[in-house]
């Protein structure tokens, strides 16, 4: 009998991408990421004159504003690398980061004439993503004449972008699917939508899709109506930065002040007098308040109060910070660069601060607030470093549960180990004291150094621990994964390590997942027990935890990224730091 929940879950999945068998025949190349092909009504097809087609088309237009400091045109972009002379200094520009070098040279002196000379020939990318070669300045000037001026309204939508890949179902005149087109970038989307606008194809988007706002946040949409509304609402909510300097450092004082006060700011990098003090100040938090008071939250919970002010000059915006007891920050800083969610400050003499915006961080910490956070959900141990040795792998699949009566439970192999916890106050700040028999590495007094909605960082002496919130009851995808895993027994259909196929090591074994978090593998005279946990962390993961002596299953002890899941098959992958696949594990229903 089919499990009704499993049968209907395909239409509810928001992150897992399930692929029907016929779609495999339609893809022109192998894809790591696959897309669910949803049945589409004729009314959902894109048409040449529809509002949605126009909105998507405008979003796919090439935005040429990033390099205006070079070409003075927002409708064109210079293809890198190129060579330029900036105030007589010849430099090679081979990345967007080098645009900052140009501006730094321009800003070096207030009373000089800033000149940029391009060494021709160069290749220019037009708004329709076509490329042409220009041989001299006169040809570039002719192109610039066809562009609109600084900060004038144009056709491209820059405040929201698609996260790729996305796919379209292509239909014949009887509205039957004849192809599936996968789009990897704006250029491909522009070309495909041009065919739609020319009535060359009938197509519809395969949902869900994700869009990214200019500030780095994302939104998921599930149908044409949501998509059109989202693009329209976002199209004018950011500064498109269509002026001819580099970066969005041309805020008015009012906009800069509002931006600073919008959320807390984390110190990400800090240099003073050419000394790198990042380790000392990383994750310090700056709160800019309306009355020109700035509050610095140190990692240990200490609060330092100072003042802040801003001004805008011909050379750009400046932020002045003054603290009685924090000399390193007390300086008037130039706003070197403003990016979505990030501010870079500098001053001559080797002074530099990078701040990252974090609206989730909790600055008004109280004992009651910490207790409420802990009791809201489960917490998994994402990192546990004791005296320089990483121990977090021992806690894969074993989350904490904190209760109101100061009881804490740790789920291990499907069983709950019970202990106690207490939130205390010390001179250094708030502490979390955990007592669990048989777990000496946890039985420590942990100083809470960082607190946000989904993450708690703790430290003492030479030890660090990071807890990540896990709320499975609020996540349909996690619920679906658990339902699939616990509904039957599984076999290892493939285990590939560094391109070596080791599947035969698991022949004769049956793998099972119990609802209480116990993981078992039985066969060949062995009966292994472990823990499992499905969770979300910038994607969906499955943690598998067998003991070291439980060979060959100890090889599978890892936090695996879930790449595909159906009621009868689950594909897991392990990636290295370069994003390359190191291992593949496939489980299939018996």
C-alpha positions as CSV (number, residue, x, y, z in Angstrom):
1,X,0.0,0.0,0.0
2,X,1.3,3.4,-0.9
3,X,2.1,5.8,1.9
4,X,-0.3,8.7,1.1
5,X,2.2,11.2,2.5
6,X,5.0,9.9,0.3
7,X,2.8,9.8,-2.7
8,X,1.7,13.5,-2.5
9,X,5.0,14.9,-1.3
10,X,6.4,15.7,-4.7
11,X,4.3,18.7,-5.1
12,X,5.3,20.0,-1.7
13,X,9.1,19.6,-1.9
14,X,10.7,23.0,-1.8
15,X,14.4,22.0,-2.1
16,X,14.7,18.4,-3.1
17,X,14.5,18.1,-6.8
18,X,12.9,14.9,-7.9
19,X,13.1,13.8,-11.5
20,X,10.5,11.6,-13.3
21,X,11.8,8.9,-15.6
22,X,10.8,10.5,-18.9
23,X,12.7,13.7,-18.1
24,X,16.0,11.7,-18.2
25,X,15.4,11.1,-21.9
26,X,15.0,14.8,-22.5
27,X,18.1,16.3,-21.0
28,X,20.9,16.9,-23.4
29,X,23.7,16.5,-20.9
30,X,24.2,15.0,-17.4
31,X,23.3,17.3,-14.6
32,X,24.4,17.2,-11.0
33,X,21.2,19.2,-10.1
34,X,18.0,17.9,-11.6
35,X,14.7,19.7,-11.8
36,X,11.1,18.5,-11.2
37,X,9.0,18.7,-14.3
38,X,5.6,19.9,-13.2
39,X,2.4,19.3,-15.3
40,X,1.6,22.7,-16.9
41,X,-1.7,24.1,-18.0
42,X,-1.8,26.0,-21.3
43,X,-2.6,29.2,-19.4
44,X,0.8,29.0,-17.7
45,X,2.8,29.0,-20.9
46,X,4.9,32.1,-21.6
47,X,3.6,34.2,-24.5
48,X,5.4,36.8,-26.6
49,X,3.4,39.7,-25.2
50,X,2.9,38.6,-21.6
51,X,3.9,40.8,-18.8
52,X,5.9,37.9,-17.2
53,X,7.9,37.4,-20.4
54,X,8.8,41.1,-20.5
55,X,9.8,41.1,-16.8
56,X,12.0,38.0,-17.1
57,X,13.6,39.5,-20.3
58,X,14.5,42.7,-18.6
59,X,16.0,40.8,-15.7
60,X,18.2,38.9,-18.2
61,X,19.6,42.0,-19.9
62,X,23.4,42.4,-19.4
63,X,24.0,44.9,-16.6
64,X,27.1,46.9,-17.6
65,X,27.2,49.3,-14.6
66,X,29.9,47.4,-12.6
67,X,32.8,48.7,-14.8
68,X,31.5,52.2,-15.5
69,X,34.8,53.5,-14.0
70,X,36.4,52.2,-17.2
71,X,33.9,52.6,-20.0
72,X,31.4,55.3,-18.6
73,X,28.5,53.3,-20.0
74,X,25.9,51.2,-18.1
75,X,24.7,49.4,-21.3
76,X,28.1,47.9,-22.1
77,X,30.7,45.9,-20.2
78,X,34.4,45.5,-21.0
79,X,35.5,41.9,-21.3
80,X,38.5,41.2,-19.1
81,X,41.4,41.1,-19.0
82,X,42.3,44.5,-20.4
83,X,45.3,46.9,-19.8
84,X,44.7,50.5,-18.7
85,X,46.8,53.4,-17.6
86,X,45.5,55.1,-14.4
87,X,47.1,58.5,-13.8
88,X,50.1,57.3,-15.8
89,X,50.3,53.9,-14.0
90,X,49.9,50.9,-16.3
91,X,47.9,48.1,-14.7
92,X,46.2,44.9,-16.0
93,X,42.6,44.6,-15.0
94,X,41.7,40.9,-14.9
95,X,38.9,40.8,-12.3
96,X,36.2,43.0,-10.8
97,X,38.4,43.4,-7.7
98,X,40.8,45.4,-9.7
99,X,38.2,48.1,-10.3
100,X,38.9,49.1,-6.7
101,X,42.6,49.6,-7.6
102,X,41.5,52.2,-10.1
103,X,39.4,54.0,-7.6
104,X,42.2,53.8,-5.0
105,X,44.6,55.5,-7.4
106,X,41.9,58.2,-8.2
107,X,41.4,58.8,-4.5
108,X,45.0,59.0,-3.6
109,X,45.2,62.8,-4.1
110,X,42.4,65.4,-3.9
111,X,43.9,68.0,-6.2
112,X,45.1,66.0,-9.2
113,X,43.3,65.3,-12.6
114,X,42.2,61.7,-12.7
115,X,42.8,60.1,-16.1
116,X,42.2,56.6,-17.4
117,X,43.6,55.5,-20.7
118,X,42.4,52.2,-22.3
119,X,44.9,50.2,-24.3
120,X,43.1,49.0,-27.5
121,X,41.9,46.8,-29.0
122,X,39.3,45.6,-26.4
123,X,36.2,43.4,-26.5
124,X,32.9,44.9,-25.4
125,X,29.8,43.0,-24.2
126,X,26.6,44.6,-25.2
127,X,23.3,44.6,-23.3
128,X,22.1,41.7,-25.5
129,X,25.2,39.7,-24.4
130,X,26.8,39.9,-27.9
131,X,30.5,40.7,-28.1
132,X,32.2,43.1,-30.5
133,X,35.9,44.2,-30.8
134,X,36.7,47.9,-30.6
135,X,40.0,49.2,-32.0
136,X,40.1,52.8,-30.7
137,X,38.6,55.3,-28.4
138,X,36.4,56.8,-31.2
139,X,34.5,53.5,-31.6
140,X,34.0,53.3,-27.8
141,X,32.7,56.9,-27.7
142,X,30.1,56.0,-30.4
143,X,28.8,53.2,-28.3
144,X,28.7,55.4,-25.2
145,X,26.5,57.9,-27.2
146,X,23.9,55.2,-27.7
147,X,23.7,54.5,-23.9
148,X,21.6,56.5,-21.5
149,X,23.5,58.8,-19.1
150,X,24.4,58.4,-15.5
151,X,21.5,57.2,-13.3
152,X,19.0,57.6,-16.1
153,X,16.1,55.0,-16.2
154,X,16.9,52.0,-18.4
155,X,15.4,48.7,-19.4
156,X,17.4,46.3,-17.3
157,X,16.2,45.1,-13.9
158,X,19.2,44.9,-11.6
159,X,17.7,44.6,-8.1
160,X,16.8,40.9,-8.5
161,X,18.4,38.0,-10.3
162,X,17.6,34.3,-11.1
163,X,19.6,31.6,-9.3
164,X,20.7,29.2,-12.0
165,X,20.2,26.6,-13.3
166,X,16.5,26.9,-14.2
167,X,14.6,24.9,-16.8
168,X,11.8,25.3,-19.2
169,X,9.4,22.7,-20.6
170,X,9.0,23.2,-24.4
171,X,5.7,22.1,-26.0
172,X,4.3,21.4,-29.4
173,X,1.1,22.9,-30.7
174,X,-0.9,20.2,-29.0
175,X,0.7,21.2,-25.7
176,X,2.7,18.1,-25.2
177,X,6.2,18.2,-23.8
178,X,8.8,17.8,-26.5
179,X,11.9,19.0,-24.8
180,X,13.3,20.4,-21.5
181,X,15.8,23.3,-21.8
182,X,18.2,24.0,-19.0
183,X,19.4,27.6,-18.6
184,X,22.7,28.2,-16.8
185,X,23.1,32.0,-17.0
186,X,21.6,35.4,-18.0
187,X,22.9,35.1,-21.6
188,X,21.2,31.8,-22.2
189,X,18.0,33.1,-20.6
190,X,18.1,36.2,-22.8
191,X,18.5,34.2,-26.0
192,X,15.8,31.8,-25.0
193,X,13.3,34.5,-24.1
194,X,14.0,36.3,-27.3
195,X,12.8,33.1,-29.1
196,X,9.6,33.3,-26.9
197,X,9.1,36.9,-27.8
198,X,9.5,36.1,-31.4
199,X,6.8,33.3,-31.0
200,X,9.3,30.7,-32.1
201,X,8.7,28.4,-29.1
202,X,5.9,27.6,-26.6
203,X,7.4,27.1,-23.1
204,X,6.7,27.3,-19.4
205,X,9.0,27.5,-16.4
206,X,9.5,24.5,-14.2
207,X,9.0,25.5,-10.6
208,X,10.1,26.1,-7.9
209,X,12.8,28.6,-8.7
210,X,14.9,30.8,-6.5
211,X,15.7,34.5,-7.0
212,X,18.3,36.6,-5.3
213,X,17.9,40.2,-4.3
214,X,20.6,42.8,-4.5
215,X,21.3,42.5,-0.7
216,X,22.0,38.8,-1.1
217,X,18.8,37.5,0.4
218,X,16.7,35.0,-1.6
219,X,13.1,34.2,-2.2
220,X,11.5,31.0,-3.7
221,X,8.5,31.2,-6.0
222,X,6.2,28.5,-7.2
223,X,4.1,29.8,-10.1
224,X,3.9,32.5,-12.7
225,X,1.8,34.8,-10.6
226,X,4.3,34.8,-7.7
227,X,7.2,35.3,-10.1
228,X,5.7,38.3,-11.8
229,X,4.7,39.9,-8.5
230,X,8.2,39.3,-7.0
231,X,10.1,40.8,-9.9
232,X,7.7,43.9,-10.1
233,X,8.0,44.5,-6.3
234,X,11.8,44.2,-6.4
235,X,12.7,46.1,-9.6
236,X,13.0,49.6,-7.9
237,X,14.1,48.7,-4.4
238,X,17.8,49.1,-4.8
239,X,20.3,51.6,-6.0
240,X,21.3,50.3,-9.5
241,X,24.6,52.2,-9.2
242,X,24.5,53.5,-12.8
243,X,27.0,56.2,-12.2
244,X,30.5,56.3,-13.5
245,X,32.6,55.6,-10.4
246,X,33.3,52.2,-8.9
247,X,31.1,50.5,-6.4
248,X,28.1,51.8,-4.4
249,X,30.0,54.3,-2.4
250,X,28.0,57.3,-3.6
251,X,25.3,57.1,-0.9
252,X,23.8,60.3,0.3
253,X,24.4,60.9,4.0
254,X,20.8,60.1,4.8
255,X,20.9,56.7,2.9
256,X,24.3,55.8,4.5
257,X,22.9,56.6,8.0
258,X,19.8,54.5,7.3
259,X,21.9,51.6,6.0
260,X,24.2,51.6,9.0
261,X,21.3,51.6,11.4
262,X,19.3,48.9,9.5
263,X,21.0,45.9,11.3
264,X,23.9,45.0,13.5
265,X,27.3,44.7,11.8
266,X,29.9,42.0,12.4
267,X,33.6,42.7,12.2
268,X,35.0,40.4,9.6
269,X,38.4,41.8,9.0
270,X,40.4,44.4,10.9
271,X,43.8,46.1,10.3
272,X,45.3,49.0,12.2
273,X,48.7,50.6,11.4
274,X,49.5,47.7,9.1
275,X,48.9,45.2,11.9
276,X,46.4,42.4,11.3
277,X,44.2,42.4,14.4
278,X,41.4,40.4,12.8
279,X,41.7,37.5,15.3
280,X,41.3,39.9,18.2
281,X,38.2,41.7,16.9
282,X,36.5,39.1,14.6
283,X,32.7,38.8,15.4
284,X,32.7,41.9,17.5
285,X,29.3,43.6,16.8
286,X,28.7,47.2,16.0
287,X,25.2,48.6,16.6
288,X,24.6,52.1,15.1
289,X,21.8,53.9,16.9
290,X,19.7,56.9,15.9
291,X,21.1,59.3,18.5
292,X,24.7,58.9,17.1
293,X,25.5,56.3,19.8
294,X,27.3,53.2,18.7
295,X,27.5,50.2,20.9
296,X,30.3,47.6,20.5
297,X,29.5,44.1,21.6
298,X,32.6,42.1,22.4
299,X,32.7,38.3,22.0
300,X,32.6,37.8,25.8
301,X,29.5,39.9,26.2
302,X,31.2,43.2,27.2
303,X,29.5,46.4,25.9
304,X,31.6,49.5,24.9
305,X,29.7,52.7,24.0
306,X,31.0,55.3,21.7
307,X,29.7,57.9,19.1
308,X,29.5,57.8,15.3
309,X,28.9,60.3,12.6
310,X,29.0,60.5,8.8
311,X,29.8,63.0,6.2
312,X,30.0,63.0,2.4
313,X,32.8,64.8,0.5
314,X,33.9,64.9,-3.1
315,X,36.2,62.0,-2.3
316,X,33.3,59.9,-1.0
317,X,31.6,59.1,2.3
318,X,33.3,58.9,5.7
319,X,32.3,57.3,9.0
320,X,33.8,58.7,12.2
321,X,34.0,56.4,15.2
322,X,35.0,57.5,18.7
323,X,35.4,55.2,21.7
324,X,37.1,56.1,25.1
325,X,38.3,52.5,25.6
326,X,38.7,51.2,22.1
327,X,41.5,53.2,20.4
328,X,41.9,50.9,17.5
329,X,38.4,51.8,16.1
330,X,38.7,55.5,16.9
331,X,39.3,57.1,13.5
332,X,37.5,58.7,10.6
333,X,37.2,56.0,8.0
334,X,36.6,56.3,4.3
335,X,33.9,54.1,2.8
336,X,36.1,52.2,0.4
337,X,33.4,50.0,-1.0
338,X,29.8,49.1,-0.3
339,X,28.5,45.8,-1.4
340,X,25.2,44.1,-0.6
341,X,25.5,43.2,3.1
342,X,29.1,44.4,3.4
343,X,30.9,47.7,4.1
344,X,34.7,48.2,3.6
345,X,36.4,51.0,5.4
346,X,39.9,52.3,5.1
347,X,42.2,55.1,6.1
348,X,45.8,55.8,5.0
349,X,48.6,54.2,7.0
350,X,47.4,50.6,6.7
351,X,44.0,50.8,8.4
352,X,41.1,48.7,7.1
353,X,37.8,47.3,8.4
354,X,35.4,45.0,6.7
355,X,31.9,44.8,8.3
356,X,29.2,42.3,7.4
357,X,25.6,42.9,8.0
358,X,23.7,40.3,10.1
359,X,20.1,41.0,11.0
360,X,19.8,37.7,12.9
361,X,22.4,38.3,15.5
362,X,21.1,38.9,19.0
363,X,22.8,41.8,20.8
364,X,20.5,42.3,23.8
365,X,21.4,39.0,25.4
366,X,19.7,38.0,28.7
367,X,19.6,34.7,30.6
368,X,16.0,34.3,29.8
369,X,16.5,34.9,26.1
370,X,19.3,32.3,26.0
371,X,17.1,29.8,27.8
372,X,14.2,30.4,25.4
373,X,16.5,29.9,22.4
374,X,17.8,26.6,23.7
375,X,14.3,25.3,24.5
376,X,12.7,26.1,21.2
377,X,14.2,23.3,19.1
378,X,16.8,20.6,18.9
379,X,20.5,21.7,18.7
380,X,23.1,19.7,16.8
381,X,26.8,19.9,17.4
382,X,28.3,21.4,14.3
383,X,31.8,21.9,15.8
384,X,33.6,20.6,18.9
385,X,37.3,21.3,19.2
386,X,38.9,20.1,22.4
387,X,42.6,21.1,23.0
388,X,43.1,21.4,19.2
389,X,41.5,18.1,18.3
390,X,38.2,18.0,16.3
391,X,35.6,15.9,18.0
392,X,32.4,16.9,16.2
393,X,32.4,13.7,14.0
394,X,31.6,11.7,17.1
395,X,28.3,13.7,17.5
396,X,26.9,13.3,14.0
397,X,23.3,12.5,14.3
398,X,23.2,13.1,18.1
399,X,21.3,16.4,18.7
400,X,20.7,18.1,22.1
401,X,17.3,18.8,23.6
402,X,17.1,21.4,26.4
403,X,14.1,21.4,28.7
404,X,12.5,24.0,30.9
405,X,13.4,22.1,34.1
406,X,17.2,22.4,33.4
407,X,17.2,18.9,32.0
408,X,19.3,18.3,28.8
409,X,19.1,15.1,26.7
410,X,21.4,13.9,24.0
411,X,20.1,11.4,21.5
412,X,22.6,8.7,20.8
413,X,21.9,5.5,18.8
414,X,18.2,6.1,19.3
415,X,18.5,6.4,23.1
416,X,18.4,9.5,25.2
417,X,21.2,10.3,27.6
418,X,20.0,12.6,30.4
419,X,21.9,15.3,32.2
420,X,21.5,18.9,33.4
421,X,22.4,22.3,32.1
422,X,22.4,25.8,33.6
423,X,22.8,29.4,32.3
424,X,25.1,31.4,34.5
425,X,26.6,34.9,34.6
426,X,30.3,35.5,35.0
427,X,32.5,38.6,34.7
428,X,33.3,37.6,31.1
429,X,29.6,37.2,30.2
430,X,27.0,34.4,30.0
431,X,28.0,30.8,30.4
432,X,26.4,27.4,29.6
433,X,27.2,24.7,32.0
434,X,26.5,21.1,30.8
435,X,26.7,18.0,32.9
436,X,26.4,14.6,31.1
437,X,27.8,11.4,32.5
438,X,30.3,9.7,30.2
439,X,30.8,12.9,28.1
440,X,33.7,14.7,29.7
441,X,34.3,16.8,26.6
442,X,30.9,18.3,27.0
443,X,31.0,18.6,30.8
444,X,32.6,22.0,30.8
445,X,31.7,25.6,31.6
446,X,31.2,27.2,28.1
447,X,31.3,31.0,27.6
448,X,28.6,32.1,25.1
449,X,30.6,34.2,22.6
450,X,28.1,34.6,19.8
451,X,24.3,34.3,19.6
452,X,22.0,34.5,16.7
453,X,18.6,32.9,15.9
454,X,20.1,29.7,14.4
455,X,23.6,29.5,15.9
456,X,25.3,29.6,19.2
457,X,29.1,29.8,19.6
458,X,30.8,28.7,22.8
459,X,34.3,28.7,24.1
460,X,36.6,28.1,27.1
461,X,40.3,28.0,27.3
462,X,41.5,26.1,24.2
463,X,38.1,24.6,23.4
464,X,35.3,25.7,21.0
465,X,31.8,24.4,20.3
466,X,29.2,25.5,17.8
467,X,25.5,24.5,18.1
468,X,23.2,24.8,15.2
469,X,19.4,25.0,15.6
470,X,17.4,22.0,14.2
471,X,13.6,22.4,13.9
472,X,12.4,19.3,12.0
473,X,8.7,19.9,12.9
474,X,8.7,23.2,10.9
475,X,10.4,21.8,7.7
476,X,8.4,19.8,5.1
477,X,11.5,18.6,3.3
478,X,13.0,17.1,6.5
479,X,9.7,15.5,7.3
480,X,9.6,14.0,3.8
481,X,13.2,12.7,4.1
482,X,12.4,11.1,7.5
483,X,9.3,9.5,6.1
484,X,11.1,8.0,3.1
485,X,14.0,6.7,5.2
486,X,12.0,5.0,7.9
487,X,9.5,3.4,5.5
488,X,11.4,0.2,4.7
489,X,14.9,-1.2,4.5
490,X,17.8,-0.2,2.3
491,X,20.8,-1.6,0.5
492,X,24.1,0.1,-0.5
493,X,23.6,0.2,-4.3
494,X,26.8,2.3,-4.9
495,X,29.7,3.5,-2.8
496,X,32.5,5.2,-4.7
497,X,35.5,6.7,-3.0
498,X,37.9,8.8,-5.1
499,X,36.6,7.1,-8.3
500,X,37.2,3.6,-6.7
501,X,34.1,1.5,-6.6
502,X,33.9,-0.2,-3.1
503,X,30.2,-1.2,-3.3
504,X,31.1,-4.9,-2.9
505,X,32.2,-4.3,0.7
506,X,28.5,-3.8,1.5
507,X,27.0,-6.8,-0.2
508,X,24.8,-8.8,2.0
509,X,24.0,-6.0,4.4
510,X,20.6,-4.4,5.1
511,X,20.5,-0.8,6.3
512,X,17.6,0.7,8.3
513,X,16.6,4.0,9.9
514,X,14.4,4.1,13.0
515,X,12.1,7.0,13.8
516,X,14.0,7.5,17.1
517,X,17.2,8.3,15.3
518,X,18.8,4.8,15.5
519,X,20.7,3.7,12.5
520,X,21.4,0.0,11.9
521,X,23.3,-2.3,9.5
522,X,22.8,-6.0,9.6
523,X,24.3,-8.8,7.6
524,X,27.3,-11.2,7.3
525,X,27.0,-12.0,11.0
526,X,27.2,-8.4,12.1
527,X,24.7,-6.2,13.8
528,X,25.9,-2.5,13.9
529,X,24.1,0.3,15.6
530,X,24.5,4.0,15.1
531,X,22.8,7.4,14.8
532,X,21.3,9.4,11.9
533,X,19.9,12.9,11.4
534,X,18.5,14.7,8.4
535,X,18.9,18.5,8.6
536,X,19.2,21.7,6.6
537,X,22.3,23.8,6.4
538,X,22.5,25.8,3.1
539,X,21.1,22.6,1.5
540,X,19.8,19.3,2.8
541,X,22.1,16.8,4.6
542,X,22.0,13.3,6.0
543,X,24.3,12.6,8.9
544,X,25.4,9.0,9.4
545,X,27.3,7.9,12.5
546,X,28.7,4.4,13.0
547,X,31.4,3.5,15.5
548,X,35.0,3.4,14.3
549,X,35.2,-0.4,14.8
550,X,32.1,-1.0,12.7
551,X,33.9,-1.7,9.5
552,X,33.0,-1.3,6.6
553,X,30.2,1.1,7.8
554,X,32.6,3.3,9.7
555,X,33.7,4.5,6.2
556,X,30.2,6.1,5.8
557,X,30.4,8.2,9.0
558,X,29.9,11.6,7.5
559,X,27.6,14.5,7.0
560,X,26.4,13.7,3.4
561,X,24.8,16.2,1.1
562,X,21.5,14.9,-0.3
563,X,21.5,15.3,-4.1
564,X,18.4,13.3,-4.9
565,X,15.7,11.4,-3.0
566,X,12.7,9.4,-4.1
567,X,10.7,6.8,-2.2
568,X,13.0,4.1,-3.5
569,X,16.4,5.8,-3.9
570,X,18.6,8.3,-2.2
571,X,21.8,9.7,-3.6
572,X,24.4,11.3,-1.3
573,X,27.6,13.1,-2.1
574,X,30.7,14.3,-0.2
575,X,32.5,17.4,-1.6
576,X,36.0,18.6,-0.8
577,X,36.9,22.3,-0.1
578,X,37.2,23.0,-3.8
579,X,33.6,21.8,-4.5
580,X,34.8,18.6,-6.2
581,X,33.0,15.3,-5.6
582,X,35.1,13.0,-3.5
583,X,32.6,10.2,-2.6
584,X,29.2,9.1,-3.7
585,X,26.8,6.9,-1.7
586,X,23.6,5.6,-3.2
587,X,21.0,3.7,-1.1
588,X,18.1,1.8,-2.8
589,X,15.0,0.3,-1.2
590,X,15.0,-3.5,-0.9
